[in-house]
């Protein structure tokens, strides 16, 4: 079973920066898409940023210009550089990956890492 490992969360002052990382173990499946999602207490999980194996990137409007998603296809790692953090960014952030072979496709989630932007 695939297990994504996240790191980099923490508590920062508003306006500060954090870098989240996610590592996927090697497998026989290729990683089609990797992304970051977040979930605040009492709210539904929402997409923050997504990047495909071909390099196409989508950001939520709320983070455009502040967050940067990147991936290393050789190391199977994903990163989210977060700048100008706001209290509204406070949430648990989850790494997601979509795996595919010729015959099947599935997704997996990291355990989540807490990000808190203090005012």
DSSP file (Angstrom, degrees, kcal/mol; ACC not computed):
  #  RESIDUE AA STRUCTURE BP1 BP2  ACC     N-H-->O    O-->H-N    N-H-->O    O-->H-N    TCO  KAPPA ALPHA  PHI   PSI    X-CA   Y-CA   Z-CA
    1    1 A X              0   0    0      0, 0.0     2,-0.2     0, 0.0     0, 0.0   0.000 360.0 360.0 360.0 137.3    0.0    0.0    0.0
    2    2 A X        -     0   0    0     22,-0.0     2,-0.4    23,-0.0   107,-0.2  -0.515 360.0-170.0 -76.3 141.0    1.3    3.5   -0.9
    3    3 A X        -     0   0    0     -2,-0.2    22,-0.6   105,-0.1     2,-0.4  -0.964  10.1-150.5-136.1 118.8    1.9    5.9    1.9
    4    4 A X  E     -Ab  24 110A   0    105,-0.6   107,-0.5    -2,-0.4     2,-0.5  -0.706  11.2-150.6 -87.8 137.6    2.6    9.6    1.4
    5    5 A X  E     -A   23   0A   0     18,-2.2    18,-2.3    -2,-0.4     2,-0.3  -0.945  12.8-167.4-116.1 122.2    4.8   11.3    4.0
    6    6 A X  E     +A   22   0A   0     -2,-0.5     2,-0.3    16,-0.2    16,-0.2  -0.737  11.7 163.2-108.9 154.4    4.4   15.0    4.6
    7    7 A X  E     +A   21   0A   0     14,-2.0    14,-2.7    -2,-0.3   106,-0.1  -0.973  39.5  69.6-157.3 164.8    6.5   17.4    6.6
    8    8 A X        +     0   0    0     -2,-0.3    11,-0.4     1,-0.3    14,-0.0   0.333  57.3 134.7 108.4  -5.7    7.0   21.2    7.0
    9    9 A X        +     0   0    0     12,-0.1     2,-0.3     9,-0.1    -1,-0.3  -0.186  23.3 124.1 -69.1 168.4    3.9   22.4    8.8
   10   10 A X  E     -e  115   0B   0    104,-1.0   106,-2.6   103,-0.1     2,-0.5  -0.987  57.4 -63.9 167.8-171.6    4.1   24.7   11.7
   11   11 A X  E     +e  116   0B   0     -2,-0.3     2,-0.3   104,-0.2   106,-0.2  -0.926  50.0 165.0-109.5 124.4    3.1   28.0   13.3
   12   12 A X  E     -e  117   0B   0    104,-2.7   106,-3.0    -2,-0.5     2,-0.1  -0.943  38.1-102.0-135.1 157.8    4.1   31.2   11.7
   13   13 A X  E >   -e  118   0B   0     -2,-0.3     3,-2.4   104,-0.2    72,-0.2  -0.444  55.4 -82.6 -72.5 151.9    3.2   34.9   12.0
   14   14 A X  T 3  S+     0   0    0    104,-2.5    72,-0.2     1,-0.3    -1,-0.1  -0.312 121.5  30.9 -53.8 135.5    1.0   36.4    9.4
   15   15 A X  T 3  S+     0   0    0     70,-3.1    69,-0.7     1,-0.3    -1,-0.3   0.285  98.6 116.6  93.6  -9.3    3.2   37.4    6.5
   16   16 A X    <   -     0   0    0     -3,-2.4    69,-2.3    69,-0.2     2,-0.3  -0.093  57.5-119.7 -83.7-174.3    5.6   34.6    7.1
   17   17 A X        +     0   0    0     66,-0.2     2,-0.3    67,-0.2    66,-0.2  -0.925  22.0 179.4-131.7 151.5    6.6   31.6    5.0
   18   18 A X  E     - C   0  82A   0     64,-2.1    64,-3.4    -2,-0.3     2,-0.5  -0.977  16.4-146.3-143.8 154.4    6.5   27.8    5.2
   19   19 A X  E     - C   0  81A   0    -11,-0.4     2,-0.3    -2,-0.3    62,-0.2  -0.982  13.2-159.7-125.7 120.3    7.6   25.1    2.8
   20   20 A X  E     - C   0  80A   0     60,-2.7    60,-2.3    -2,-0.5     2,-0.3  -0.751   7.7-165.2 -96.4 144.4    5.6   21.8    2.8
   21   21 A X  E     -AC   7  79A   0    -14,-2.7   -14,-2.0    -2,-0.3     2,-0.4  -0.950   7.5-170.8-129.4 150.9    7.1   18.6    1.4
   22   22 A X  E     -AC   6  78A   0     56,-2.4    56,-2.7    -2,-0.3     2,-0.4  -0.995   4.7-164.1-141.8 133.3    5.6   15.3    0.4
   23   23 A X  E     -AC   5  77A   0    -18,-2.3   -18,-2.2    -2,-0.4     2,-0.5  -0.973   3.5-158.9-123.0 132.2    7.4   12.1   -0.5
   24   24 A X  E     -A    4   0A   0     52,-2.5   -20,-0.1    -2,-0.4     3,-0.1  -0.917  22.3-124.1-106.9 131.5    5.9    9.1   -2.2
   25   25 A X        -     0   0    0    -22,-0.6     2,-0.0    -2,-0.5    51,-0.0  -0.328  39.4 -89.2 -68.3 157.2    7.6    5.7   -1.9
   26   26 A X        +     0   0    0      2,-0.1     2,-0.3   -24,-0.0    -1,-0.1  -0.347  57.5 159.2 -65.8 147.1    8.6    4.0   -5.1
   27   27 A X        -     0   0    0      2,-0.3    -3,-0.0    -3,-0.1    -1,-0.0  -0.928  55.6 -99.0-155.3 176.4    6.1    1.7   -6.7
   28   28 A X  S    S+     0   0    0     -2,-0.3     2,-0.3     2,-0.1    -2,-0.1   0.536  98.3  86.2 -80.4  -6.7    5.2    0.0   -9.9
   29   29 A X  S    S-     0   0    0     72,-0.1    -2,-0.3    73,-0.0     2,-0.2  -0.740  76.2-130.9 -96.8 142.5    2.6    2.7  -10.6
   30   30 A X  E     -F  100   0B   0     70,-2.1    70,-2.5    -2,-0.3     2,-0.8  -0.587  22.3-120.0 -83.2 153.3    3.4    6.0  -12.2
   31   31 A X  E     +F   99   0B   0     68,-0.2    68,-0.2    -2,-0.2     3,-0.1  -0.854  30.7 177.5 -98.8 111.2    2.2    9.2  -10.5
   32   32 A X  E     +     0   0B   0     66,-2.6    21,-2.1    -2,-0.8     2,-0.4   0.931  66.0   9.0 -77.3 -48.1   -0.1   11.1  -12.8
   33   33 A X  E     -FG  98  52B   0     65,-1.0    65,-2.8    19,-0.2     2,-0.4  -0.988  57.5-170.6-139.4 141.5   -1.0   14.0  -10.6
   34   34 A X  E     +FG  97  51B   0     17,-2.6    17,-2.9    -2,-0.4     2,-0.3  -0.984  19.3 160.4-130.0 146.5    0.1   15.4   -7.3
   35   35 A X  E     -FG  96  50B   0     61,-2.5    61,-2.6    -2,-0.4     2,-0.4  -0.978  34.2-119.7-157.2 168.1   -1.6   18.1   -5.3
   36   36 A X  E     +FG  95  49B   0     13,-2.7    12,-2.9    -2,-0.3    13,-1.7  -0.961  27.3 179.2-115.8 133.7   -2.1   19.8   -2.0
   37   37 A X  E     -FG  94  47B   0     57,-2.6    57,-3.2    -2,-0.4     2,-0.3  -0.859   8.6-157.4-123.7 161.1   -5.5   20.1   -0.3
   38   38 A X  E     -FG  93  46B   0      8,-2.4     8,-2.8    -2,-0.3     2,-0.4  -0.986   6.2-163.8-141.8 154.4   -6.4   21.7    2.9
   39   39 A X  E     -F   92   0B   0     53,-2.1    53,-2.3    -2,-0.3     2,-0.2  -0.956   6.2-160.1-141.7 118.4   -9.2   21.4    5.5
   40   40 A X    >   -     0   0    0      4,-0.4     3,-2.3    -2,-0.4    51,-0.1  -0.603  46.1 -76.0 -90.2 156.8  -10.1   23.9    8.2
   41   41 A X  T 3  S+     0   0    0      1,-0.3    -1,-0.1    -2,-0.2     3,-0.1  -0.280 118.6   7.8 -55.6 131.4  -12.1   22.9   11.2
   42   42 A X  T 3  S+     0   0    0      1,-0.2     2,-0.3    -3,-0.1    -1,-0.3   0.490 113.4  99.0  77.5   3.6  -15.8   22.5   10.3
   43   43 A X  S <  S-     0   0    0     -3,-2.3    -1,-0.2     1,-0.0     2,-0.1  -0.815  75.6-101.6-121.9 162.0  -15.1   23.0    6.6
   44   44 A X        -     0   0    0     -2,-0.3    -4,-0.4     1,-0.1     2,-0.2  -0.417  45.8 -93.9 -77.1 154.7  -14.8   20.7    3.6
   45   45 A X        -     0   0    0     -6,-0.2     2,-0.3    -2,-0.1    -6,-0.2  -0.477  48.4-166.8 -67.3 137.0  -11.5   19.8    2.1
   46   46 A X  E     -G   38   0B   0     -8,-2.8    -8,-2.4    -2,-0.2     2,-0.3  -0.932  24.0-103.8-130.6 152.0  -10.5   22.1   -0.7
   47   47 A X  E     +G   37   0B   0     -2,-0.3   -10,-0.3   -10,-0.2     3,-0.1  -0.545  31.3 175.1 -73.0 133.9   -7.9   22.0   -3.5
   48   48 A X  E     -     0   0B   0    -12,-2.9    12,-2.6     1,-0.4     2,-0.3   0.800  66.5 -17.7-100.6 -52.3   -5.0   24.4   -2.9
   49   49 A X  E     -GH  36  59B   0    -13,-1.7   -13,-2.7    10,-0.2    -1,-0.4  -0.985  56.6-162.8-158.5 149.8   -2.8   23.5   -5.9
   50   50 A X  E     -GH  35  58B   0      8,-2.4     8,-2.2    -2,-0.3     2,-0.4  -0.992   3.1-173.2-139.0 141.4   -2.4   20.7   -8.4
   51   51 A X  E     -GH  34  57B   0    -17,-2.9   -17,-2.6    -2,-0.4     6,-0.2  -0.994  12.8-148.1-138.7 132.1    0.4   19.7  -10.8
   52   52 A X  E >   -G   33   0B   0      4,-2.2     3,-1.6    -2,-0.4   -19,-0.2  -0.403  34.1-103.3 -90.9 169.9    0.3   17.0  -13.4
   53   53 A X  T 3  S+     0   0    0    -21,-2.1   -20,-0.1     1,-0.3    -1,-0.1   0.770 123.8  56.1 -63.0 -24.7    3.1   14.8  -14.7
   54   54 A X  T 3  S-     0   0    0    -22,-0.2    -1,-0.3     2,-0.1   -21,-0.1   0.478 123.0-104.8 -85.9  -3.0    3.2   17.0  -17.7
   55   55 A X    <   +     0   0    0     -3,-1.6     2,-0.3     1,-0.3    -2,-0.1   0.486  67.5 148.7  96.2   3.4    3.8   20.1  -15.6
   56   56 A X        -     0   0    0      1,-0.0    -4,-2.2     2,-0.0     2,-0.4  -0.554  29.0-161.8 -71.7 136.0    0.3   21.7  -15.8
   57   57 A X  E     -H   51   0B   0     -2,-0.3     2,-0.4    -6,-0.2    -6,-0.2  -0.951  15.1-174.2-126.5 137.9   -0.5   23.6  -12.6
   58   58 A X  E     -H   50   0B   0     -8,-2.2    -8,-2.4    -2,-0.4     2,-0.4  -0.998   7.4-168.3-129.0 136.7   -3.7   24.9  -11.1
   59   59 A X  E     -H   49   0B   0     -2,-0.4   -10,-0.2   -10,-0.2     2,-0.2  -0.917  28.6-110.2-119.7 147.5   -4.0   27.1   -8.1
   60   60 A X    >>  -     0   0    0    -12,-2.6     3,-1.8    -2,-0.4     4,-0.9  -0.513  34.2-119.3 -65.2 144.5   -7.0   28.0   -6.0
   61   61 A X  G >4 S+     0   0    0      1,-0.3     3,-0.5     2,-0.2    -1,-0.1   0.834 110.7  63.9 -57.0 -32.6   -7.7   31.7   -6.5
   62   62 A X  G 34 S+     0   0    0      1,-0.2    -1,-0.3     3,-0.0   -14,-0.0   0.672 110.8  35.2 -68.9 -16.5   -7.1   32.4   -2.8
   63   63 A X  G X> S+     0   0    0     -3,-1.8     3,-2.3   -15,-0.2     4,-2.2   0.451  81.6 127.4-117.4  -3.2   -3.5   31.4   -3.0
   64   64 A X  T << S+     0   0    0     -4,-0.9     4,-0.1    -3,-0.5    -3,-0.0  -0.306  80.5  16.5 -58.6 134.8   -2.4   32.6   -6.4
   65   65 A X  T 34 S+     0   0    0      2,-0.4    -1,-0.3     1,-0.1     3,-0.1   0.292 125.5  59.3  85.5 -10.4    0.6   34.8   -6.2
   66   66 A X  T <4 S+     0   0    0     -3,-2.3    17,-1.7     1,-0.2     2,-0.3   0.693  97.6  51.9-117.3 -34.8    1.5   33.5   -2.8
   67   67 A X  E  <  -D   82   0A   0     -4,-2.2     2,-0.4    15,-0.2    -2,-0.4  -0.814  59.2-164.2-109.6 147.6    1.9   29.7   -3.1
   68   68 A X  E     -D   81   0A   0     13,-2.3    13,-2.9    -2,-0.3     2,-0.4  -0.989   5.1-159.1-132.2 123.9    4.1   27.8   -5.5
   69   69 A X  E     +D   80   0A   0     -2,-0.4     2,-0.3    11,-0.2    11,-0.2  -0.795  18.3 166.0-100.6 144.2    3.7   24.1   -6.1
   70   70 A X  E     -D   79   0A   0      9,-2.0     9,-2.7    -2,-0.4     2,-0.3  -0.980  15.3-160.2-150.8 159.4    6.5   22.0   -7.6
   71   71 A X  E     -D   78   0A   0     -2,-0.3     2,-0.6     7,-0.2     7,-0.2  -0.991  15.4-144.4-143.2 151.6    7.4   18.4   -8.1
   72   72 A X  E  >> -D   77   0A   0      5,-2.4     5,-1.6    -2,-0.3     4,-1.3  -0.951  11.9-167.4-114.4 107.8   10.5   16.3   -8.7
   73   73 A X  T  45S+     0   0    0     -2,-0.6    -1,-0.1     1,-0.2   -42,-0.1   0.676  86.0  52.6 -73.7 -17.1    9.5   13.4  -11.0
   74   74 A X  T  45S+     0   0    0      1,-0.1    -1,-0.2    -3,-0.1    -2,-0.0   0.898 118.8  33.0 -81.1 -44.5   12.8   11.6  -10.4
   75   75 A X  T  45S-     0   0    0      2,-0.1   -51,-0.2   -49,-0.0    -2,-0.2   0.519 103.0-128.2 -89.2  -6.6   12.6   11.7   -6.6
   76   76 A X  T  <5 +     0   0    0     -4,-1.3   -52,-2.5     1,-0.2     2,-0.3   0.937  60.4 140.1  56.3  49.6    8.8   11.4   -6.4
   77   77 A X  E   < -CD  23  72A   0     -5,-1.6    -5,-2.4   -54,-0.2     2,-0.4  -0.889  37.8-159.2-123.4 155.8    8.5   14.4   -4.2
   78   78 A X  E     -CD  22  71A   0    -56,-2.7   -56,-2.4    -2,-0.3     2,-0.3  -0.976   9.2-170.6-132.5 142.9    6.1   17.3   -4.0
   79   79 A X  E     -CD  21  70A   0     -9,-2.7    -9,-2.0    -2,-0.4     2,-0.4  -0.964  13.9-162.0-136.0 153.0    6.6   20.7   -2.5
   80   80 A X  E     -CD  20  69A   0    -60,-2.3   -60,-2.7    -2,-0.3     2,-0.7  -0.926   9.6-159.8-134.4 109.7    4.5   23.7   -1.6
   81   81 A X  E     -CD  19  68A   0    -13,-2.9   -13,-2.3    -2,-0.4     2,-0.5  -0.814  13.7-165.7 -89.1 119.0    6.2   27.0   -1.0
   82   82 A X  E     +CD  18  67A   0    -64,-3.4   -64,-2.1    -2,-0.7     2,-0.3  -0.926  11.0 173.0-113.6 123.9    3.9   29.3    1.0
   83   83 A X        +     0   0    0    -17,-1.7   -66,-0.2    -2,-0.5   -67,-0.2  -0.840  59.1  24.5-124.9 162.8    4.6   32.9    1.3
   84   84 A X  S    S-     0   0    0    -69,-0.7    -1,-0.2    -2,-0.3   -67,-0.2   0.907  83.3-159.7  50.6  48.1    2.6   35.9    2.8
   85   85 A X        -     0   0    0    -69,-2.3   -70,-3.1   -72,-0.2     2,-0.3  -0.257   7.1-159.5 -63.5 144.3    0.7   33.5    5.0
   86   86 A X    >   -     0   0    0    -72,-0.2     3,-1.9   -71,-0.1     4,-0.3  -0.825  32.8-111.3-119.2 157.6   -2.6   34.7    6.3
   87   87 A X  G >  S+     0   0    0     -2,-0.3     3,-1.7     1,-0.3    30,-0.3   0.838 117.7  65.1 -55.3 -31.1   -4.7   33.5    9.3
   88   88 A X  G 3  S+     0   0    0      1,-0.3    -1,-0.3    28,-0.1    -3,-0.0   0.648  89.8  65.9 -67.8 -14.5   -7.2   32.3    6.6
   89   89 A X  G <  S+     0   0    0     -3,-1.9    -1,-0.3    28,-0.1     2,-0.2   0.545  71.7 122.1 -81.4  -7.3   -4.6   29.8    5.5
   90   90 A X    <   +     0   0    0     -3,-1.7     2,-0.3    -4,-0.3    26,-0.2  -0.389  40.1 104.8 -62.2 123.0   -4.8   28.0    8.8
   91   91 A X  E    S- I   0 115B   0     24,-2.0    24,-2.6    -2,-0.2     2,-0.6  -0.965  76.4 -79.8-177.4 171.2   -5.8   24.4    8.1
   92   92 A X  E     -FI  39 114B   0    -53,-2.3   -53,-2.1    -2,-0.3     2,-0.4  -0.864  47.5-147.0 -89.0 126.9   -4.5   20.8    7.9
   93   93 A X  E     -FI  38 113B   0     20,-2.9    20,-2.0    -2,-0.6     2,-0.4  -0.829  12.5-163.0-102.3 132.9   -2.8   20.4    4.6
   94   94 A X  E     -F   37   0B   0    -57,-3.2   -57,-2.6    -2,-0.4     2,-0.4  -0.939  13.0-139.1-120.1 134.2   -2.9   17.1    2.8
   95   95 A X  E     -F   36   0B   0     -2,-0.4    15,-2.5   -59,-0.2     2,-0.4  -0.717  23.9-169.0 -84.3 139.6   -0.7   15.7    0.0
   96   96 A X  E     -FJ  35 109B   0    -61,-2.6   -61,-2.5    -2,-0.4     2,-0.4  -0.982   8.1-176.0-131.8 143.1   -2.5   13.8   -2.7
   97   97 A X  E     -FJ  34 108B   0     11,-2.0    11,-2.1    -2,-0.4     2,-0.6  -1.000  16.2-148.0-139.3 140.0   -1.3   11.6   -5.5
   98   98 A X  E     -FJ  33 107B   0    -65,-2.8   -66,-2.6    -2,-0.4   -65,-1.0  -0.939  19.9-162.8-106.7 120.8   -3.0    9.9   -8.3
   99   99 A X  E     -FJ  31 106B   0      7,-3.5     7,-2.2    -2,-0.6     2,-0.3  -0.772   9.6-178.6-104.8 147.2   -1.3    6.7   -9.4
  100  100 A X  E     +FJ  30 105B   0    -70,-2.5   -70,-2.1    -2,-0.3     5,-0.2  -0.999  14.6 176.7-147.7 146.7   -1.9    4.8  -12.6
  101  101 A X        -     0   0    0      3,-2.7   -72,-0.1    -2,-0.3   -73,-0.0  -0.636  57.0 -82.7-124.7-170.0   -0.9    1.8  -14.5
  102  102 A X  S    S+     0   0    0     -2,-0.2     3,-0.1     1,-0.2   -73,-0.0   0.734 127.9  27.1 -66.5 -20.1   -2.1    0.4  -17.8
  103  103 A X  S    S+     0   0    0      1,-0.2     2,-0.3     0, 0.0    -1,-0.2   0.545 120.9  28.8-123.7 -11.1   -5.0   -1.2  -16.1
  104  104 A X        -     0   0    0      2,-0.0    -3,-2.7     0, 0.0     2,-0.3  -0.966  48.9-160.8-151.2 163.9   -5.9    0.7  -12.9
  105  105 A X  E     +J  100   0B   0     -2,-0.3     2,-0.3    -5,-0.2    -5,-0.2  -0.989  18.6 158.3-147.6 138.9   -5.9    4.1  -11.2
  106  106 A X  E     -J   99   0B   0     -7,-2.2    -7,-3.5    -2,-0.3     2,-0.3  -0.969  24.7-133.9-153.6 166.8   -6.1    5.0   -7.6
  107  107 A X  E     -J   98   0B   0     -2,-0.3     2,-0.3    -9,-0.3    -9,-0.2  -0.888  12.4-163.8-126.5 159.1   -5.3    7.9   -5.3
  108  108 A X  E     -J   97   0B   0    -11,-2.1   -11,-2.0    -2,-0.3     2,-0.3  -0.949   7.4-145.2-139.5 158.5   -3.6    8.2   -1.9
  109  109 A X  E     -J   96   0B   0     -2,-0.3  -105,-0.6   -13,-0.2   -13,-0.2  -0.922  13.9-124.7-126.0 147.4   -3.4   10.8    0.8
  110  110 A X  B     -b    4   0A   0    -15,-2.5  -105,-0.2    -2,-0.3     3,-0.1  -0.276  36.6-103.7 -76.5 175.3   -0.8   11.9    3.3
  111  111 A X        -     0   0    0   -107,-0.5   -17,-0.1     1,-0.1    -1,-0.1   0.643  63.0-110.8 -78.3 -14.6   -1.5   12.0    7.0
  112  112 A X        -     0   0    0      1,-0.1     2,-0.4   -17,-0.1   -18,-0.2   0.170  22.3-134.4  95.7 144.6   -1.9   15.8    7.0
  113  113 A X  E     - I   0  93B   0    -20,-2.0   -20,-2.9  -106,-0.1     2,-0.3  -1.000  21.9-118.8-136.5 135.3    0.3   18.5    8.5
  114  114 A X  E     - I   0  92B   0     -2,-0.4  -104,-1.0   -22,-0.2     2,-0.5  -0.544  25.1-172.4 -79.8 130.9   -1.0   21.5   10.5
  115  115 A X  E     -eI  10  91B   0    -24,-2.6   -24,-2.0    -2,-0.3     2,-0.5  -0.992   5.1-177.4-120.1 126.5   -0.3   25.0    9.1
  116  116 A X  E     -e   11   0B   0   -106,-2.6  -104,-2.7    -2,-0.5     2,-0.7  -0.982  13.3-165.4-129.0 121.9   -1.2   27.9   11.4
  117  117 A X  E     -e   12   0B   0     -2,-0.5  -104,-0.2   -30,-0.3   -27,-0.2  -0.916  20.2-153.4-103.7 109.3   -0.9   31.6   10.4
  118  118 A X  E      e   13   0B   0   -106,-3.0  -104,-2.5    -2,-0.7   -31,-0.1  -0.529 360.0 360.0 -86.5 148.6   -1.1   33.6   13.6
  119  119 A X              0   0    0     -2,-0.2    -1,-0.1  -106,-0.2  -106,-0.1   0.406 360.0 360.0 -96.3 360.0   -2.4   37.2   13.6
